[in-house]
Structure formats: C-alpha cells, structure tokens
Amino acid sequence: MVSALVGMLVSCSGTEPTPAQVDFVIGVGSETFVLRSSDAETIGLLMDNLRGANSLFPIGPVREGNGGFNAPWSWHLDPDETRMTEAAIEVCDGTPSYLEAHRADFPTYCPWTGRVVGTRPRDLH
C-alpha cells in the first residue's frame, strides 16, 4: 500500500512539473504540528511510522512562517529537506510550543517523541 501511495504521488504530472507533497500530522506529547514532505523515500518512512512499522522521528531545518500548512505555529519544517532519523542531538528536541517560544534557538527541529498520528492528503495535480 505504501509503495502504491508513493508511486501515485511521484507519478502525478501537469503542464508544469511540481513536486508531490503530502501533509503528515505529527504528535509530540499532547501537541501536534504538520510536516509537509516532498521526498518519496521520506513519505514512505512517514507512512511506515503511521502504521507503527518504525520508531523514526522527523528532523529538518526550521523555516519562518507556517508555510501555508502548519497553522497555528509561526514556523514550519522545510518540505524538501526534512527527513526521518533514529537518533539526533538533544539540542533540537522539544515540543512544538517550546520551539514556538524559543524560535531563535532552533535552526533544526527533531522532536524525539514525534510520531505520525495522521495525514492530510493534498491535491497533487
């Protein structure tokens, strides 16, 4: 199923090539944020995480603004550069609200307890 979804996402085309993107809801404790991914391998790992097939967590560069998808937060993870990892240094860990309150301290965000709790499919065409 995951490979079919990823294949569908990367095979969409139009007059202008645009990257396939999927929005994932990431739970960190009692809080959530939305991670948008455009990387087929990362999308597959995020789908595996949703099914409980891995214990990886996201890591990526923090960008200003909600990106049009991560409201109510004033930040978002870069959709093209965010990946899934099994280990990271503690300085990039925290809750979404902690990142919001300490934005200047987070060039990269890696919520160790972050797990995919849902998806928000986008119109890919």
C-alpha positions in Angstrom: 0.0 0.0 0.0 2.8 2.4 0.9 4.6 1.8 -2.4 1.4 2.3 -4.3 0.8 5.6 -2.5 4.3 6.8 -3.1 4.2 5.7 -6.7 0.9 7.6 -7.2 2.4 10.7 -5.5 5.5 10.9 -7.6 3.8 10.0 -10.9 1.4 12.9 -11.0 2.1 15.4 -13.7 0.7 18.5 -15.3 1.9 21.2 -17.7 4.4 22.4 -15.1 6.3 19.8 -13.1 5.5 20.2 -9.4 6.8 18.1 -6.5 4.4 15.7 -5.0 3.7 16.7 -1.4 1.9 15.0 1.5 1.0 16.6 4.8 1.5 14.5 7.9 0.2 15.3 11.4 3.0 14.7 13.9 2.1 14.2 17.6 4.6 15.3 20.2 3.1 14.6 23.6 -0.3 16.3 23.7 0.7 18.7 20.9 0.7 18.4 17.1 2.2 20.1 14.1 2.0 19.5 10.3 5.0 18.2 8.4 4.9 18.5 4.6 7.2 16.2 2.7 8.1 16.1 -1.0 10.7 13.4 -0.8 9.4 9.9 -1.9 11.6 8.0 0.5 10.7 10.2 3.4 7.0 9.9 2.5 7.4 6.1 2.6 9.1 6.2 6.0 6.4 8.6 7.4 3.7 6.2 6.2 5.5 3.3 7.9 5.7 5.4 11.1 1.9 6.0 10.9 1.4 2.2 10.8 3.8 1.7 13.7 6.4 -0.1 11.4 9.3 2.1 12.6 10.2 4.4 15.5 11.9 7.1 13.5 11.2 10.8 14.1 11.5 13.8 11.9 14.5 16.1 11.6 14.7 19.2 9.4 15.5 22.8 9.1 13.0 25.2 10.6 11.7 28.0 8.4 9.8 31.2 9.3 6.1 31.3 8.8 3.6 28.4 8.9 4.3 27.6 5.2 0.6 27.7 4.5 0.1 24.3 6.2 1.4 24.4 9.8 -1.0 26.9 11.5 -1.2 28.0 14.2 2.6 27.8 14.5 4.8 30.6 13.2 7.3 28.1 11.8 7.4 25.0 9.6 9.9 22.3 8.6 11.4 22.6 5.1 9.4 20.1 3.0 12.3 19.4 0.7 15.0 18.9 3.4 13.2 17.2 6.3 13.9 13.5 6.7 13.3 10.7 9.2 16.0 9.6 11.7 16.6 7.2 14.5 19.0 9.5 16.5 19.8 13.2 16.9 21.4 15.5 19.4 19.2 16.8 22.2 19.5 20.5 21.4 17.0 20.1 18.5 14.4 18.2 20.6 11.3 19.7 22.2 7.6 20.3 21.8 6.1 22.5 19.1 5.2 25.1 21.7 8.7 25.1 23.1 10.1 25.7 19.6 7.5 28.5 19.2 8.6 30.2 22.4 12.4 29.7 21.6 12.4 30.0 17.9 15.9 31.6 17.7 17.4 28.5 19.4 16.1 26.1 16.8 17.7 26.2 13.3 16.8 22.5 13.2 13.9 20.6 14.9 14.0 16.9 15.8 11.2 16.0 18.2 12.4 12.7 19.6 8.9 11.6 20.6 7.4 12.9 17.4 5.2 10.2 15.7 2.9 10.4 12.7 -0.7 10.4 14.0 -2.5 11.1 10.7 -2.2 12.5 7.2 -3.8 15.3 5.3 -3.7 14.4 1.6 -3.2 17.3 -0.8 -4.5 17.8 -4.3 -1.4 16.6 -6.2 -2.4 17.6 -9.7 
